[in-house]
Amino acid sequence: MTMQHVTLGQSGLSVTPICLGTMTFGEQVGEPLAHSILSRSLERGVNFLDTAEMYAVPPRAETYNATEKIIGNWLEKNPGARQKLVIATKVAGPSRGMPWIRNGSPDLTAKDIIEACDGSLKRLKTDVIDLYQIHWPTRNVPMFGAMYFEPGKDHPAATSIHAQLEALGTLVKAGKVRAIGLSNETPYGVHEFVRLAEQHGLPRVATVQNVYNLVSRALENGLDETMHRLNVSLLAYSPLAFGLLTGKYDASGIEGPDAPKEGRIAKYPSVRKQRWGRKEAFDAVVRYNNLARENGMTPSQMALAFCYTKWQVASTIIGVTSVAQLDEDINAWGTTLSPEVLKQIDLIRAENRDPAV
C-alpha cells in the first residue's frame, strides 16, 4: 500500500496523509508498548508523528511531559529513525486549571514559547522540531466542546499574536523549529496569524490541527475556506470521536455496565463531561455506525475513510492503544465511499448537525 506524501502549507514539509498521534503514551499506553507502536508505524510507512508538551491525556501533573520523554527514549534507541520522520509537537496555551503548566498562567508569552520549545527539544532528544504548534489560543474562543464566542471573557492583557509570532520566528531563525502551526483555531485566528506574518516578515503558519470527524464537522462552515484560500493545511484530530465511531459503545452506551472498560470515554469520567459524552453525539454516532455496517464496512473503516478522502484534510491524526489498532487504522487507507454513502452521511448530518462540535 502506497500513500502519496502531501506538503504542509508553504512549509516544504512532506508528510504521509496519516499521522501517528501519541497522547495515549504515558497514560493508557506504557513505554514498551509505545515503542512497539512507534516502530510498527514507521515500518508501515507513516513518517509523521504528533505530540505535545501537555501529553499524556487526560492531562495530569503526574503525566505532564511523559509522552515526549517516551518518544525521545525511542529515538535514542533507534538510530536513523529521526531522519525518516517529521515530528510535530505543541506548546500548551493558557493553562488555567492546570497549575503544573507554567503555574496555571492565563497567558502564553514569548518567553513561555521559547522555554517550552527548549524543553520539548530536550525531552525528544532532537536538535530540531519540524512543526511547532500553539496548542490552543490565548484568546477566549469556543473550543473543546464550547459552542459560543463570548467577548466578555477575553483577557485583554494577554500576549498578542504578533508577539507570539516573533517568538516563533526567533525559534525558526535559531534552527530549532522548521515550520509553525496552530491548533484549535478559528478563521479569524488563522487569518490574523497569516496577515501579521506577511506584514512583518515572520514565519507563515503551515497547518491548523482541529477536530474533524463525522459528528464534528463545524470547520466546514468557514474555516475550510479560510485554510484553502490561505494555503494552510488541516491536520484532523479525533477522526474516531474518542472511540465512539468504532461502534464499540453502540450496544452498551458509554456508561452502561457492559461498556468496554478500557475505552477512553468509559475509563475517564472527565471525557464524558466533554463533547463526546453528549447524548446527541451518541445518538448520531449510532446512525453513522449502522450506515457503515449496512454498506459492508466497519464503523472505524467508514469514519477513517471519510477523513482520509475529504479534500479539506491534509493528514489525519490517528491515536491507538495497541499495534492491532494501528494496523486496522492504516489498513483503512484506500477505502472509498460511494456517492450514495456520502449522500447518506450528509443526510444524517442535516438532521443532527455537529453534536460534538
ZIRAHU-V974835 format. One record per pair of residues at least 12 apart in sequence whose ideal C-beta (glycine too) atoms are under 8 Angstrom apart, sorted by sequence separation. I is the first residue (numbers start at 0). J is the second residue. D is the distance in Angstrom with one decimal. If there is no record, write none. Layout:
# ZIRAHU-V974835
((I:J:D) (I:J:D))
This chain:
# ZIRAHU-V974835
((4:16:7.8) (21:33:7.3) (24:36:7.9) (52:64:6.1) (54:66:3.7) (93:105:4.9) (116:128:6.8) (119:131:7.9) (167:179:4.8) (192:204:4.7) (247:259:5.2) (253:265:6.1) (264:276:6.7) (303:315:7.0) (317:329:7.7) (2:15:4.9) (3:16:7.5) (54:67:7.2) (93:106:5.8) (139:152:4.2) (209:222:7.0) (2:16:5.6) (93:107:5.9) (139:153:5.0) (248:262:6.9) (287:301:7.2) (303:317:7.5) (2:17:6.6) (51:66:7.2) (52:67:6.4) (92:107:5.4) (116:131:6.2) (138:153:6.6) (139:154:6.8) (189:204:6.7) (207:222:7.5) (218:233:7.2) (247:262:6.2) (287:302:7.0) (50:66:5.1) (51:67:7.8) (70:86:7.7) (91:107:7.6) (138:154:7.9) (248:264:6.9) (19:36:7.4) (50:67:5.6) (90:107:7.0) (137:154:7.2) (248:265:7.5) (254:271:6.9) (19:37:7.3) (189:207:6.0) (253:271:6.2) (138:157:7.0) (207:226:6.3) (50:70:5.9) (137:157:4.4) (242:262:5.0) (19:40:4.6) (67:88:6.5) (90:111:7.1) (112:133:7.8) (137:158:5.9) (242:263:5.6) (243:264:6.8) (48:70:7.1) (90:112:5.5) (211:233:6.9) (215:237:7.2) (241:263:5.1) (242:264:6.0) (253:275:8.0) (179:202:5.0) (181:204:5.7) (184:207:5.1) (212:235:7.4) (241:264:5.5) (253:276:6.5) (91:115:7.3) (178:202:7.2) (179:203:7.8) (180:204:6.1) (207:231:5.9) (209:233:6.7) (211:235:3.8) (307:331:6.9) (90:115:4.2) (179:204:5.9) (180:205:5.6) (181:206:7.3) (182:207:6.8) (183:208:7.5) (184:209:6.7) (206:231:6.5) (207:232:7.6) (208:233:7.9) (209:234:7.7) (210:235:7.6) (211:236:7.3) (212:237:5.7) (215:240:6.9) (303:328:6.1) (307:332:5.9) (19:45:5.5) (24:50:7.9) (90:116:6.7) (107:133:7.0) (137:163:7.3) (179:205:6.5) (180:206:3.7) (181:207:4.9) (182:208:4.0) (183:209:6.2) (205:231:6.8) (206:232:4.8) (207:233:6.0) (208:234:4.1) (209:235:7.2) (210:236:5.7) (211:237:7.6) (212:238:5.0) (214:240:5.5) (18:45:7.2) (21:48:6.8) (178:205:4.5) (180:207:6.6) (181:208:7.3) (182:209:6.9) (183:210:7.8) (204:231:5.6) (205:232:6.4) (206:233:7.3) (207:234:7.1) (208:235:8.0) (209:236:7.0) (210:237:5.0) (211:238:7.0) (212:239:6.8) (213:240:7.2) (304:331:5.9) (307:334:7.3) (308:335:6.6) (17:45:5.3) (19:47:6.9) (21:49:6.6) (22:50:7.4) (27:55:7.8) (160:188:7.5) (164:192:6.6) (178:206:7.7) (180:208:6.4) (206:234:5.3) (208:236:5.8) (212:240:4.9) (253:281:6.4) (299:327:6.4) (303:331:4.1) (308:336:6.5) (15:44:6.5) (18:47:4.0) (19:48:5.2) (20:49:5.2) (21:50:4.7) (22:51:7.0) (25:54:6.8) (26:55:3.6) (90:119:7.6) (214:243:7.2) (241:270:6.2) (252:281:7.0) (299:328:7.1) (303:332:7.8) (15:45:5.2) (17:47:7.2) (18:48:6.9) (19:49:7.0) (20:50:8.0) (24:54:7.1) (25:55:3.7) (26:56:6.6) (107:137:5.0) (133:163:6.7) (214:244:7.4) (304:334:3.9) (15:46:5.1) (18:49:5.3) (24:55:6.2) (26:57:7.2) (88:119:5.0) (106:137:6.2) (160:191:5.3) (164:195:5.7) (171:202:4.9) (213:244:6.1) (300:331:4.7) (303:334:7.3) (304:335:6.9) (305:336:6.6) (14:46:6.1) (15:47:5.3) (22:54:4.5) (23:55:6.7) (160:192:5.9) (164:196:5.9) (212:244:6.4) (243:275:6.2) (299:331:6.6) (304:336:5.4) (14:47:4.0) (21:54:6.6) (22:55:6.0) (23:56:7.5) (26:59:7.9) (37:70:7.0) (168:201:4.5) (189:222:7.2) (248:281:7.3) (301:334:7.6) (22:56:4.3) (161:195:5.1) (165:199:7.9) (167:201:7.3) (168:202:5.3) (241:275:4.5) (300:334:5.5) (34:69:7.5) (38:73:7.6) (88:123:6.9) (160:195:5.9) (164:199:7.4) (167:202:5.6) (186:221:5.1) (190:225:6.2) (240:275:6.1) (249:284:7.7) (301:336:6.9) (26:62:5.5) (33:69:5.0) (37:73:5.0) (48:84:5.5) (50:86:7.5) (52:88:6.7) (53:89:7.2) (63:99:5.2) (131:167:6.8) (165:201:6.4) (186:222:5.1) (189:225:5.2) (193:229:5.1) (248:284:7.7) (249:285:5.4) (25:62:4.9) (33:70:7.9) (46:83:6.0) (47:84:7.4) (48:85:7.1) (50:87:7.2) (51:88:5.7) (52:89:6.6) (63:100:6.7) (86:123:6.7) (164:201:4.5) (185:222:7.0) (189:226:6.5) (243:280:6.8) (34:72:7.6) (46:84:5.7) (47:85:5.0) (48:86:5.1) (49:87:4.6) (50:88:4.9) (51:89:3.8) (52:90:6.1) (53:91:4.6) (60:98:7.8) (161:199:7.0) (164:202:6.9) (184:222:7.8) (186:224:7.9) (193:231:7.0) (243:281:6.8) (296:334:6.9) (26:65:7.5) (30:69:5.1) (34:73:4.8) (38:77:7.1) (41:80:6.2) (46:85:5.8) (48:87:6.8) (49:88:7.4) (50:89:7.5) (52:91:5.8) (58:97:5.9) (60:99:3.8) (86:125:6.7) (131:170:6.6) (186:225:4.3) (190:229:7.1) (249:288:5.5) (301:340:7.4) (305:344:6.9) (25:65:3.0) (33:73:7.2) (47:87:7.3) (51:91:7.1) (88:128:5.7) (143:183:7.0) (189:229:6.5) (240:280:7.2) (244:284:6.0) (249:289:7.9) (24:65:7.1) (25:66:5.0) (87:128:7.4) (90:131:7.1) (92:133:6.3) (142:183:4.3) (243:284:4.4) (2:44:6.4) (4:46:7.6) (24:66:4.5) (30:72:6.9) (34:76:7.2) (41:83:6.4) (58:100:8.0) (86:128:6.2) (87:129:6.3) (88:130:7.8) (89:131:7.5) (90:132:7.4) (92:134:5.2) (93:135:7.6) (189:231:5.9) (246:288:4.3) (1:44:7.8) (25:68:7.6) (41:84:7.2) (86:129:5.2) (87:130:3.8) (88:131:6.5) (89:132:4.4) (90:133:6.0) (91:134:5.0) (92:135:3.8) (140:183:7.7) (244:287:6.5) (294:337:7.5) (0:44:7.7) (22:66:6.4) (25:69:5.8) (53:97:7.8) (81:125:6.0) (85:129:4.6) (86:130:7.5) (87:131:7.5) (88:132:7.3) (89:133:6.9) (90:134:6.3) (91:135:7.7) (92:136:6.1) (93:137:5.7) (140:184:7.7) (141:185:8.0) (240:284:6.5) (244:288:6.7) (21:66:5.2) (24:69:4.8) (84:129:7.9) (85:130:6.8) (87:132:6.3) (89:134:4.1) (92:137:6.2) (131:176:4.3) (136:181:7.7) (140:185:5.3) (246:291:7.6) (24:70:7.2) (130:176:8.0) (246:292:7.7) (294:340:5.4) (53:100:6.6) (127:174:6.4) (128:175:6.7) (129:176:8.0) (130:177:7.0) (131:178:7.5) (132:179:7.0) (133:180:7.7) (135:182:6.3) (136:183:6.9) (21:69:7.8) (52:100:7.9) (106:154:7.1) (126:174:7.8) (127:175:6.1) (128:176:5.1) (129:177:4.8) (130:178:5.2) (131:179:5.5) (132:180:3.9) (133:181:5.5) (134:182:5.2) (135:183:4.3) (136:184:6.3) (140:188:7.1) (21:70:6.5) (74:123:6.8) (75:124:5.3) (105:154:5.6) (109:158:6.5) (126:175:7.8) (127:176:6.9) (128:177:7.2) (129:178:6.7) (130:179:7.2) (131:180:7.2) (132:181:6.1) (133:182:6.5) (134:183:7.1) (136:185:7.6) (249:298:7.9) (74:124:5.5) (106:156:7.5) (107:157:7.7) (108:158:4.8) (127:177:6.2) (130:180:5.3) (132:182:5.1) (138:188:7.0) (290:340:7.0) (71:122:5.1) (74:125:6.5) (106:157:5.1) (107:158:6.0) (112:163:6.3) (246:297:7.0) (67:119:5.8) (70:122:7.9) (71:123:4.6) (72:124:7.6) (105:157:7.2) (106:158:5.5) (136:188:5.7) (245:297:7.9) (246:298:3.7) (70:123:5.8) (71:124:3.9) (109:162:5.2) (113:166:5.6) (245:298:5.7) (246:299:7.2) (290:343:5.5) (64:118:7.4) (68:122:4.9) (71:125:7.4) (108:162:7.5) (109:163:6.6) (112:166:4.2) (116:170:5.4) (180:234:7.4) (244:298:5.6) (245:299:4.8) (290:344:7.0) (67:122:3.9) (112:167:6.5) (120:175:6.3) (244:299:6.7) (67:123:5.3) (107:163:6.8) (109:165:6.3) (110:166:7.7) (113:169:6.4) (109:166:3.6) (113:170:6.5) (245:302:7.8) (287:344:7.0) (290:347:7.0) (64:122:5.9) (108:166:7.9) (112:170:7.4) (117:175:7.6) (244:302:3.8) (116:175:5.9) (215:274:7.1) (261:320:7.4) (109:169:7.8) (116:176:6.6) (239:299:6.2) (287:347:6.2) (93:154:7.4) (286:347:5.1) (240:302:7.4) (52:115:5.7) (239:302:5.5) (93:157:7.3) (238:302:6.1) (239:303:7.1) (283:347:6.6) (238:303:5.7) (286:351:7.3) (52:118:6.5) (214:280:5.3) (52:119:5.5) (238:305:7.7) (238:306:4.4) (283:351:4.0) (18:87:7.6) (214:283:5.1) (282:351:7.2) (52:122:8.0) (213:283:7.7) (214:284:5.9) (14:85:4.9) (213:284:7.6) (235:306:5.1) (283:354:5.2) (13:85:7.5) (279:351:6.9) (282:354:7.6) (283:355:8.0) (12:85:5.5) (50:123:7.8) (214:287:7.2) (132:206:7.1) (213:287:4.9) (280:354:4.2) (130:205:6.8) (279:354:3.7) (280:355:4.2) (130:206:6.5) (132:208:6.1) (235:311:7.9) (235:312:4.8) (238:315:5.2) (277:354:5.7) (233:311:5.5) (238:316:7.3) (239:317:7.9) (277:355:6.5) (233:312:5.3) (234:313:6.5) (235:314:7.5) (237:316:7.9) (238:317:6.7) (233:313:5.6) (234:314:5.4) (235:315:4.9) (236:316:4.6) (274:354:7.8) (275:355:5.9) (51:132:7.9) (53:134:6.4) (232:313:3.6) (234:315:7.8) (235:316:6.5) (237:318:7.9) (274:355:4.2) (52:134:8.0) (232:314:7.4) (234:316:5.9) (274:356:6.6) (51:134:5.8) (227:311:7.7) (226:311:7.4) (223:311:4.7) (213:302:5.6) (212:302:6.3) (92:183:8.0) (213:305:5.8) (219:311:6.9) (87:180:7.1) (89:182:6.1) (212:305:7.5) (218:311:7.0) (212:306:6.7) (211:306:6.4) (211:309:7.9) (211:311:7.3) (211:312:6.7) (206:313:7.2) (208:316:7.2) (243:355:8.0) (240:355:6.0) (12:129:5.9) (12:130:6.4) (87:206:8.0) (89:208:7.8) (10:130:7.5) (7:130:7.0) (144:273:4.8) (143:273:6.4) (144:274:3.5) (143:274:7.3) (213:344:6.7) (216:348:6.5) (213:347:8.0) (213:348:7.7) (217:353:4.9) (214:351:7.5) (216:353:5.4) (215:353:5.4) (214:353:6.7) (215:354:8.0) (217:356:4.6) (214:354:5.6) (215:355:4.4) (214:355:4.4) (215:356:5.6) (212:355:7.6) (210:355:7.8) (87:234:7.8) (49:208:7.3) (12:177:6.7) (12:178:5.6) (10:177:7.1) (11:178:7.6) (10:178:3.7) (8:178:7.5) (7:178:6.8) (7:180:7.8) (49:234:7.1) (12:205:6.8) (9:203:5.9) (8:203:7.1) (10:205:3.8) (8:204:6.9) (9:205:6.5) (10:206:7.8) (8:205:3.4) (7:205:4.6) (8:206:6.0) (7:206:5.3) (57:267:5.2) (146:356:6.1) (144:355:7.4) (57:269:5.3) (144:356:7.3) (57:270:6.6) (18:234:6.4) (20:236:6.6) (9:230:5.8) (8:230:5.6) (8:231:5.2) (8:232:4.9) (7:232:4.6) (6:232:7.8) (5:232:7.3) (27:261:7.4) (27:263:7.3) (27:266:7.7) (47:314:5.9) (49:316:5.5) (43:325:7.5) (36:319:6.3) (39:322:5.1) (43:326:7.3) (45:329:7.0) (36:321:7.6) (40:325:6.1) (36:322:5.9) (39:325:5.8) (43:329:5.1) (35:322:5.7) (39:326:7.3) (32:320:8.0) (32:321:7.4) (36:325:5.7) (40:329:7.9) (17:307:7.6) (32:322:7.9) (16:307:6.6) (28:320:5.4) (27:320:5.0) (23:318:5.7) (16:312:7.6) (18:314:4.6) (20:316:4.1) (22:318:6.1) (23:319:7.1) (16:313:6.9) (17:314:6.6) (18:315:6.7) (19:316:7.7) (20:317:6.0) (21:318:7.4) (23:320:5.4) (16:314:5.1) (17:315:5.9) (18:316:4.6) (19:317:6.5) (20:318:4.0) (14:313:7.7) (15:314:6.8) (16:315:6.7) (18:317:7.1) (14:314:5.6) (17:317:6.2) (19:319:7.9) (7:313:6.2) (19:325:7.6) (7:314:7.7) (5:313:5.1) (5:314:6.5) (17:328:7.4) (17:329:6.2) (17:332:6.4) (16:332:7.7) (0:329:7.8) (0:330:7.9) (2:332:6.2) (0:332:6.2) (0:333:6.3))
